[in-house]
Amino acid sequence: MRNAPAATLPAEAGTPNHGSPARSAAGFGVPALAGSACALDRRVFLRIAVATAGVASLDSVAVAAETAPAVLIDTNVYLSRWPLRRLPCDETAALAAKLRANGVTQAWASSFDGLLHRDIGTVNMRLADECRRHGDGLLIPFGSVNPKLPDWEDDLRRCAEEHRMPGIRLHPNYHGYKLDAPDFSKLLRLATERGLVVQLAAIMEDRRMMHPHLQVEPTDLKPLADVVKKTPGLRLELLNLKGHLSPDLLKAGDVRMEIAMIEGVGGVSTLLSQVPADRVLFGSHAPLFYFESALLKLKESPLTEDQLRAIRCDNARRLLAKKS
């Protein structure tokens, strides 16, 4: 199943491409502008996706969507604006409505602002506030920390002490450091001491989608296994992996991944032939990717009930509950 990057929001005739009425209701029960990807009808999306993937029956997929287990935890969503273009559901209320309409009961959210903004403290403050005001318990904030900035240790402290965040999300390729850098090792150690889950985004989008003046290389994960081994108690989730966890990472410690960038028909079941089911979590990378793309990956892969439940919710619950 190929990933589905979200399209740029269409502009209403004669108006700039922002403040579209379509996003205020996320396309659920309220009329929306024609062409809004956020308002894409579920059966239309499934029909297109099924035809592309070669799944035999639309009806069987639709029935599966209606009878799927009730609990779904999305460990990879973002709030605020993607810096290069407007996205469907890039307003928090619209994204929350989209997630709820698709059965998400909890979403681990970071902020796009954390990639390029230098005032990380204010980024995290806004994130925590947005999650409180719009999530109603749905959105769980994961703060940004950039160890290349002054006083990053204080940003980490505020995430844990002031905002009561259960974890942080790192973007080494945007922040300009390698995984064998001393500050990165120190950051993992301090986060582990505070009992925080650490998420690390390998990439954010395909290079072909990047602006010519913002070409960002994928994070080089080769040094990571050695760093994990030297950080006992670390709970690490890798986001946006295009492949699977290497044997070295699987043996190094408590390292997990999610499925947002897993591609191919039966991609999740293929992944589970290489990675234990208890190391795989659900992630959509919404709103940069269409949420339905990730959900359909679970529906078109032949998974056992135990595997499905583990990916949908059990593994995420255990990761948050486990303390170093």
SVG drawing of the C-alpha trace seen along z (x, -y; Angstrom):
<svg xmlns="http://www.w3.org/2000/svg" viewBox="-24 -37 54 52">
<polyline fill="none" stroke="black" stroke-width="0.4" points="0.0,0.0 1.6,-3.3 1.7,-6.2 -0.6,-9.0 0.9,-12.5 -1.9,-14.9 -2.6,-17.3 -2.3,-21.1 -5.6,-22.6 -7.6,-24.0 -8.4,-27.7 -12.0,-29.0 -12.5,-31.1 -11.2,-34.7 -9.8,-34.0 -6.4,-33.1 -5.6,-29.5 -6.3,-29.8 -9.3,-29.8 -11.2,-27.4 -14.7,-26.5 -14.0,-22.9 -11.5,-22.4 -13.6,-23.9 -15.8,-20.8 -13.2,-18.4 -15.8,-17.1 -17.9,-15.3 -21.6,-16.2 -21.1,-19.8 -21.0,-20.8 -17.5,-21.4 -15.8,-22.9 -15.7,-20.5 -12.2,-19.0 -11.2,-19.3 -9.1,-16.3 -10.0,-16.6 -13.6,-16.1 -12.9,-13.1 -15.8,-10.6 -14.6,-7.4 -16.2,-5.0 -14.7,-7.1 -11.3,-6.9 -11.6,-3.2 -12.8,-2.6 -9.7,-4.4 -7.3,-2.7 -8.8,0.8 -8.5,0.4 -4.9,-0.8 -3.9,2.0 -5.7,4.7 -7.8,5.7 -10.5,8.0 -13.6,6.5 -14.5,3.0 -17.4,4.3 -15.0,6.5 -12.8,3.6 -15.7,1.3 -17.1,4.0 -13.7,4.4 -13.6,0.7 -16.9,0.9 -16.0,4.0 -12.4,3.1 -11.4,3.1 -12.6,-0.1 -9.2,-1.3 -6.7,-3.0 -3.7,-4.9 -1.9,-7.0 1.7,-7.7 2.6,-10.0 0.6,-13.2 1.5,-16.9 -0.1,-20.2 0.4,-23.7 1.5,-24.5 3.8,-22.5 6.3,-25.2 6.1,-24.5 2.4,-24.4 -1.1,-24.3 -2.5,-20.8 -5.9,-19.4 -6.7,-19.3 -3.8,-21.5 -6.0,-23.2 -6.2,-21.4 -10.0,-21.2 -10.2,-19.7 -7.5,-17.2 -9.1,-16.1 -12.4,-15.6 -10.7,-13.6 -9.0,-11.4 -12.1,-10.8 -14.2,-10.0 -11.7,-7.3 -11.8,-5.7 -8.6,-7.2 -8.9,-7.3 -5.4,-8.8 -2.9,-10.6 0.7,-11.5 1.1,-15.0 4.2,-17.1 4.4,-20.5 5.6,-21.3 7.0,-24.5 9.6,-22.4 11.5,-21.8 12.6,-25.3 11.6,-27.6 14.4,-28.7 12.1,-29.5 11.4,-25.9 10.1,-26.8 7.2,-28.8 6.6,-26.0 6.1,-23.5 3.9,-25.9 1.6,-26.4 1.6,-22.6 0.5,-21.8 -2.2,-24.5 -3.5,-23.3 -3.8,-19.7 -5.7,-20.9 -8.1,-23.2 -8.9,-21.0 -8.1,-17.4 -10.5,-16.8 -8.1,-14.0 -7.4,-12.8 -4.2,-14.7 -1.1,-13.8 1.7,-16.4 5.3,-15.3 7.6,-18.3 10.4,-19.3 14.0,-19.5 17.0,-20.8 20.3,-20.0 22.1,-22.4 20.3,-25.4 21.3,-27.1 19.5,-26.0 18.1,-22.9 18.3,-21.2 15.8,-23.7 13.4,-23.0 13.6,-19.3 12.9,-20.1 9.8,-22.2 8.5,-19.4 8.6,-17.0 7.9,-19.3 5.7,-22.2 3.8,-20.6 3.7,-17.1 4.5,-15.6 5.1,-11.8 7.7,-12.1 9.6,-14.2 10.0,-14.1 13.4,-14.7 14.3,-15.8 18.1,-15.4 18.2,-16.1 16.4,-19.4 18.3,-20.4 21.7,-19.6 23.3,-17.0 24.5,-13.4 23.5,-10.5 27.1,-10.0 27.2,-13.6 27.8,-13.9 24.8,-16.2 22.5,-13.6 23.8,-10.9 23.3,-13.4 19.8,-14.2 18.8,-10.5 20.3,-10.0 18.5,-13.0 15.2,-12.1 15.5,-8.6 16.2,-9.8 13.0,-11.8 11.0,-8.7 10.3,-10.3 9.5,-8.3 11.8,-9.5 10.5,-9.6 13.0,-10.2 11.8,-11.1 14.1,-9.6 12.6,-11.8 9.5,-14.0 8.7,-13.7 10.0,-12.4 12.9,-14.4 11.0,-15.0 8.4,-17.0 10.9,-19.3 11.5,-22.9 14.8,-23.3 16.1,-25.5 15.1,-23.2 16.6,-19.8 17.0,-17.8 18.8,-14.5 17.4,-11.5 18.8,-10.9 21.7,-8.5 20.7,-5.8 23.9,-3.7 25.4,-5.1 22.1,-4.6 22.5,-1.0 25.7,-1.9 24.1,-4.9 21.0,-2.9 23.2,-0.2 24.9,-2.9 21.5,-4.3 19.9,-1.7 16.2,-2.2 15.7,-4.2 12.3,-3.9 12.7,-4.9 10.3,-4.9 11.5,-5.6 9.1,-7.5 8.8,-7.4 11.1,-4.5 10.8,-3.4 12.2,0.0 12.4,2.1 14.3,2.1 17.8,3.5 18.9,6.6 21.4,4.4 18.7,2.0 16.4,4.8 19.1,6.2 20.4,2.9 17.4,2.1 13.8,1.0 13.5,-0.4 10.2,-0.4 8.8,-1.8 5.5,-2.8 3.9,-2.1 3.4,-5.5 5.9,-5.0 5.6,-1.2 4.6,-0.6 3.4,2.2 0.4,4.5 0.5,6.5 3.3,4.2 2.5,4.6 2.4,8.4 5.7,8.3 7.1,6.0 6.1,8.5 8.1,11.2 11.2,9.2 10.2,7.3 8.4,8.7 4.8,7.6 5.5,6.1 7.9,3.6 5.4,2.1 3.0,-0.7 0.3,-2.5 1.3,-5.9 -0.3,-7.9 2.0,-11.0 -1.2,-13.1 -1.8,-15.7 1.2,-15.5 -0.1,-12.1 -3.7,-11.1 -4.8,-9.4 -6.8,-6.8 -3.6,-5.6 -2.3,-4.2 -5.6,-2.8 -6.0,-0.9 -2.6,0.8 -4.0,2.6 -7.1,3.6 -5.4,5.1 -2.7,7.0 -3.4,10.5 -3.0,10.0 -4.1,12.1 -6.3,10.5 -3.4,10.5 -1.2,8.7 -3.8,6.2 -4.6,5.4 -0.9,5.1 -0.3,2.6 -3.5,0.6 -3.1,0.0 -1.4,2.5 2.2,1.7 1.6,-2.1 0.0,-1.6 2.9,0.5 5.4,-2.0 3.8,-4.8 3.3,-2.7 6.8,-1.3 9.1,-3.5 12.9,-3.4"/>
</svg>
